[in-house]
Amino acid sequence: MRDIISPAGKTLRSTHFIALRMGAAILAVLGMVIWAVWSWNEEVAALEEQGQSKARLISLYVERLVQTQVILQQAALRDMRDQGPDYLTSPLFETFLTAIESAQTSSGGIAVHAPDGRVLARGRLYPSDFRFPIEAFRAARAAGWTVFVGRFETADPVNDRIFVATDFSDEGQDAIFVSMLTLGSIRAFLQQIAPSPTDAASLLRADGYLLLRRNVSRPIMLDATAPAVEATRGHVSGSYRTVAISDGINRLYSFTRVPDLPLVANYGAPVSEIRAGWLWRVVPIWMFLGLLALFIFVLSGRIRRAMELSVIALETRQQLEATQKIAEQRARLMQELSHRVKNNLALVLALIDRQIRTRGGIEPLELRGRIMAIAEVHSMLFAAGERYDLDFGRLIERLSLSEALVPPERSITVDRDVEEGIRIGPDSAVPLALVAAELLTNAVKHAFPDGRPGRIRVSLHHVAADTARLEIADDGVGLPEGAEPKPSGLAIVEALVAQADAVLERRNEGGACFRLTFPIRGHTTADLPSRTLARKAG
């Protein structure tokens, strides 16, 4: 996709339209995700609230049933006290128990057991083959349970019964009251609470014994690590999610403890029902957001196409103007380049003239280094293309690597710590490059007499936003004490420093150290003052 230039001249990049389209899609997806998460949490919260209500209904129902049995047991105890100690084992007491059984439609029998589990008296409905779990009862009493609830299993689970046991002690006589309830009425109530076959309603004992479920089934002793046991342990109410071991259905369960009883009422709804309700809520919003994103996607494409058609003429005219501008820039660049070459040649002549007048001749190596420094500047300017400045750090690196300035046979090591990105124009680059070349040449010639090896350190860094510092130091003999001589090289350096509006500091720091601080200037069209330099060098 091409960029578009509006009639006002503002560039509308293809990335803008891509960002608009992608942004619409991302916002739509983000909105879908947020709405989905919020809706899911709302569905779960609503189902948990509904589950808690149903679990409380189960709890109230079971509490009423158990309390009824406890009241009947207390009535039997009062009758025993009124009749005397022998009444417990008499036929009259069994007749009394049978009468109590007959008064309840859901009664499964009433009996009194001895502390060792033997039957002392029972009503007619009480099963004769029932063996009271005395050990489990004692363990429950030791755990602090005042009422023990269990299940009497028969050959057909439909005929199983729930029993409620409490102990008593009266006038030195200890016994256990046990009353039973048929499962039909309890299961019918659970099926009213959980009408769907996929719903779950159950009673769980505190020790993990799954006493009763909505459907006809055997009781199960759950493992201590089962989710139902772990979730209900130590909590009065709450919810948890797990896969039922009975039918493999993933459900969200809500539970509440039956007051004063070691029982937990559970209600569970399949997660698939949550998902179905959740989809009914989110799909319309998803469709709306998707259509909105599609509308923005199509509309942005149409807008972009219309803008492309409207700016074709403008784009053509701008291309012609740009071509003409480039031609003018190149012509101006060639003119300026020719002018700079002339000025730089004049600079070279001034340097040669200075060396002839001060030394009576030309040192080819020094002249070669100076010419090479100017050549490096022009080389980097040509490489920069349409730019009118160069990276001074890279220029310093190239100069310090030059064998013309630091001959390899001298065994002199040059350490460089140069910051790149300090860009200056050619007006500053030429004199600064010559200064660097002169300082390197002087270090090689004067810092290490008798051909001794040594080390030169070259560093370049910003010292301010518009100022940089070039430092060239050696570990040679250093600068002479007292009055400082001015060889021709240093005189040239001072003239070049003045031309660049720089400041040069000289000191001894374990050798000679030259610190050049200069302003960072870009390209200007001013002529290079080579004649002024010639006068200063003279």
N, C-alpha and C positions, 0 to 999 in steps of 0.2 A: 504493500500500500504506500502511495506517495504522500508526501507532506502537502498541505494546502496552505496557500497564502491568501488571507482574506483581503477584501478591497481596502481595508484600513491598514494593510501592511503587516498584520499579525500572523505569525506562522502557527497554523494548527497542525501539529504533527499527527502522523498516523497513530502514534502511541496514545494520543488523547482520545481518539475514537475507540481504540482497543481498550484503553482504561475504562471508558464509559461503558462499553459492552461487558467487559470483565467485572467492573464494579457492580453493574446491574445484576449479573449472574451471582456474584459473591454475596451481595446483599440479600438476594432472594434465597440463596441457600442458607445464609446465616439466619434470616428470618424464619425459614422452615425449621432449622435446627432449634432455635430458641422456642418457637411455638410448640414444636414436638416435645421438647424437654418439659416445658411448663405444663402442657396438656397431659403428658404422662404422669407428672407428679400430682396434678389435680385428680386424675382418674384413680391413681393409687390412694391418694388421701381420702377420696370419696368412698372407695371400696373399704378402706381401713375403718372409716367411721361407720359404714353400714355393718361391717363385720363385728365391730365392737358392740353395736346395738344388739345384734343377734346373739353374740356370745354372752352378753348380760342377760338376755332373755333365758338362755339355756341355764345360766348360773342361778337365776331366780327360781326357775322351775325345779332344778335339782335340789336347791336349798330347801324349798317347800316340801319336797318329797321326803328328804332326809329328816327334816324337823318333825314331820308327821310321824315318822317311825320312832324318833326319839321320844315324842310325846306319848305314843302308845306304850313304849317300854317303861316310861315313868309311871303310867297308869297301872301297868302290871306290877311294878314295884310297890306302889301304894296298896294295891290289893293284897300283896304278899304280907306287908307289914300289918294290915288289919286282921288277917286270918291266922297269923302265928307262924313259927318256924317250920312246922311239918307240912304246911300248906303247899310248899314248893314242889314236893314230890307226890302230891295227892292227885287223884283223877279230877277233882274239882278244879284244880288250877289249869289242867290241860283243857278242860271244858271252857274255862274262862279264855284261854288263849285262842281256842277255836272260834269263840264268839267274836273276839277282836278281829280275827282273820276274815270272818264273814262280813264284817262291817266295811271292808275295803274291797273294791272291785279289782284292784291291781295287786292285792296281797299274794305273796308266794309262800307264806307260812311264818310262824313265830315260834321261837324256842329259847330255852335257857340252858346254857352249857356250864359245866364245871370248869374251874381254872385249868384243868388238864385236857379239856376239850370234850369230855363225855357229855352226852345229852341228859339233862336232869328232867326236863319237861318240854313237850312240844305240842303245837296245835295239829289239827288233822291235815292241813295243807303243807306242812313242813316236810321236805323230802327226807325219807329215812336213810337214803344212801349218801347224804351229804356229810362229808368229813370236814369239820371246821378246821381251817388252817391256823392252828394255835400258835405255831412258831412265827408265822407272818404277823399275827395279831400282837404277840409280845414285842416283836421288833418295832411295830408301829407305835405301840405304847411307849417303848423306850425312846423313840424318836420324838415323842411329845404329842402324838395324835390322840385326841379325845374320842374320835369316832373313826372306826375302821370300815372302809367300804371295799367290797370285793365282788367277785362274780363266781357263781356256781355254774360250772360247765356241764352240759348233758351231751348225749349222743347227737342231738340235733340242736345247733346253736339257736334255732328259733325258740326253743323251750328253756334256754338258759335264764338264770335269775340273778338279780343284783341283791346282795345282802349288806345290811348295815349292822355293825356290832359295837356295843358299848359294854363296859364292865361296871359292876357296882359291888359295894360291900355294905352289908346290913346286919347288925347284931352279931358280928363275928363270922358271918356267912358270905363268902365271895362267890360271884357267878358272872356269867357273860350273857347279856341279852343279844339275840340275833333275830332280826326280822328281814324277810325277803320280799322283793318286788318282782313281778313279771316284767319282761322287757317290752311287751307289746305296746303299752301306753307310752313308755319313754321313747321308744323308737318312732312311734307315730308323731310325737311332739317334735322330735329332731327332723323328721321328714317335712313337717310343716315349716320349720325354720329354714331348712335347706330343700326346697321342692325339686330342684333339678338333680338328676342322677349324678351330674358332674360336681355338684356342690358337696361340701363336707361339713359334718357336724359331729362332734365327738366329745367324750369325757376322758380326760387323762388324769391318772393319779399322780401325786407329787413324786413318786419314786420311778416314774416312767412307764407305769402299767396302763396301756391303752384299754380302758375299761369297756367302752361302748362306742359304736359308730352308727352313722345313719343307716347304712346298709347292714344286712344280716352277715355277720362275720364273727370269727373267733377273736378273743382278746389277745393282745400282743404285749410282751414286755420289751420296750424299746431300750436300745443301748444308751448308756450314759452320755455318749457323744452325739446322739441323734439330734438334729436341729430343733425338734420340738422340745426335747428335754433341756437342751442348753438355752433356748430362747425363753422358756418359762421359768427357769431356775432363778429364784430370788426376785421375781417381778410380779406385781399385782396384775398388770395388764400390759398389752403390747401387741406386736405383730411380727411375723417372720415369713420368709418365703422358702419353700422346699418342695421337693418331689415326693409325693406320698408313696410309701412302701407298699401300700395295698393295691393301688391301681396305676401307679406310675404317672399320675397327673401332676403337673407343676401348678401349685396353688399359692395364693397369698392368704396366710392364716392370721386371724385375729383371736386373741385369747383374753380371758379374765378369770381370776381365781374365785372359787365359790367361798363366800365368807365363812370362816370358822371350820372349814372342811379341807382335807388334803386333796382337793379336786380342782382341776382346771377345765373350764368350758372353752371349746374351740369351735370356730367357724372358718371355713376356707372356701374361697372362690377361685376358679381356674384363672390363671394368668391370661389365657386366651380370651376370656371375657373382657378383661381390662384392655387387651390389645384391640378387640373389636370396637369397644366404646371409644378408645383413643383414636382409632382410624376415622370413625365418624366425625370426630372433632377436627382432626388435622387435615384430612384430605381436601375439604373446601378451601381452607386457607392456603394449602400447598398449591392448589390449582390457581388461585388468585395471584399468588406471588409469582408462580411460573409464567402465567400469562402476562403479568406486568413486566417481568424481565424480558420476555419475548417481544413485547411491544416496544420497549426501550431499545432492544437489539435491532429490530427492523427499522424503527424511526431514526436511530443514529446512522444507519446505513443509508437511508434515503436522504437525510440531511447532508451527509458527506458527499453523496453523488451530486446533489444539487449544487453544493459549493464548488465541486470540481468543475462542473459545467460552466459555472458563473465566473471562474477566474482563469479560464484558458487564455483569453486575450491578455489579461494582466500578466500572467506568467510568461507569455511570449515576449511582451514588452520588457519585462524585468530581465529576462535572459539577454535581450539585445543590449540593454543598459549595462548589465554586468559584464558582457563581452567587451563593450567599449571602455568600461572602467578598467578592466584588466589590461587592455592594450595601453591605456594611458599610464597605468601604474608601471608596466614593464618599460615603457619609454622613459618615464621619470627615473626608474631604477637604473637603467643603463646609463642615463646621463649622470646620475649621482655616482654610480660606480666608476665611470670614467674619471669623474672629478676626484674621487677618493684615491684612485690609482695614481693620478697625477700628484696629489698631495703626499701620498705615501712614498712615491719615488723621490719627491723633493725632500722628504724626511730622511730617506736613506742617504741622499747626497749630502744633507747637512751633517749626518753622523760620520760619513766618510771624511768630509772636510774637517770636522772637529778632530778626528783621530789623526789626520795628516798634520794639522797645525800643532797638536800637543805632543805627538810622538814622532813626527817626521816620517811616518809610514802607515801602512794598513796591516792590521792583524787579521788574516783571513778567517780564522776560527771565530773571532768575535763578530766580524761582519756577517759571517754565515749564520750565526745564532740570531742576530738582529733581523736579518732578512727572513729567516725561517719563522720568527715570531710574527712578523707582518703577514707572511704567507699563510700561517695557520689561521690568523684572524679572517683573511679573505676566504680560505677554504671552508671555514665553518659558516661564514655568511652565505656562501654559495649553497652549502648543504641545507641551510635554513629555508631556502625557497623564497616564499613571499614575505617571510618575517624579516624584520630589520634589526634584530638583536641576536645575541648568541649566549650560550651557557658558559659563563666565565669559569666555572668549576671544571668543566670538561676541557676548556682551553688550557688551564693550568696543569691538568693531568697530562695532556699531550706534550706540553713544553717540558715538564719534569721527566718525561720518558724519552725525550729526544737525546740521541747519542751525540748530536752536534753540540749540545750544551753540557752534558755530563758524559764524557767518553767512557766506555766500559773498561778500558785498560787502566783507568785510575783507581779502580776498586772502591768507588764511592757509592754508598747506599743512599737512596732517596726514599724517605718515609713520607707518605701522603695521607693527609686527613682533610679531604676536600668535600665541602658541601655542594651538591649539585642544585640547580634551579636558580642560581643567582644570575639573572639575565641582564646584560648591559648592551648599549648600543655601540656601533663601531667607533664613534668619537671618543669613547672611554676605553674601548677594548684595545685599540692600537697602542696608546701610551702605556697602559697598564701591562699589556703583554710584553712590551719592550722593557719595562721596569723589572718584571719577573725574570726575563731572559738575562738582563744585566746582573741582577742579584745572584742568579744561579751561576753565571759565568765567573763573577767575582769570588764566590764561595769556592768554586773548583780551583781557581788560580791562586788565591791568597790564603785560604783557610787551612790548606793541607800542603805545606811546603815539602820539598824533597820527595814528592810523589807518595807521601804516606796515605794510607786509606783513611776513610772517615765516613761520617753520616750527616746528611742534610735532611732537615725536616721542613716540609711544606704543608701549610694548613690554610684553609679558607673557610670562613664562617660569617653568618650574619651577626652583627652586633646591635642592630636596630632594624626597624622596618625598611628604612631606605639607606642603610649604611652597612658595609661589609669590611672585613679585615683580612688581609693577606699577610701571612707571617712566614719568612724564610730564615731559618736558623741552622747553624752548623755546630759541630763539636770540635772545631779546629782551634787555631791559635788565638782567635778572638781579635777584637779591634785594638789598635795600639793605644797605650796610655797617653794622657796629656793631649796636646794639640793633635787633631785628627787630620791626616793628609787627605787630599782630595784627588785621587786618581781620576783619569778622564771618565772611567766607567761610572763612578759615583756622581760626577758632575752631570753626566748625561741623565742619570737617574733622577737627580734633583730637578732638572728641567722637565723631564717627563712627568714627574710627580706634580709639579706646578700646573702643567697643562691639563692634568686630570682632576685638578682641584682636590688632590689627596694630601694626606699628612704622613710623613715618613719618620719613624722613630728608630734610632740605632742604640744598641746597648750590648753589653757583654753579659751573657748568661751561660757560662760554660762553653763559650764560643761566641761568635758574632751572631746577633739576632736583629733582623730588620722587620719592622712591623709597619705595614702600609694600610692606612685606614682611608677608604674612598667612598664617595657617594654612589649609589646605584642609580644610573641614568639610562634611559632608553634611547631610542633613535632620535636624532635631530637633523635638520637640513643645513646646519651651519657649516661653513668651510673649515677644513682642518688647518689650523694656523702653523704650518710647517716653518715659515720664515721666522715667526716669533720664537719657535723652538731653536732655530739655528742661532738667533741672536743670544738666547739664554745659554745655550751650550757654549757659545763663544765667550 
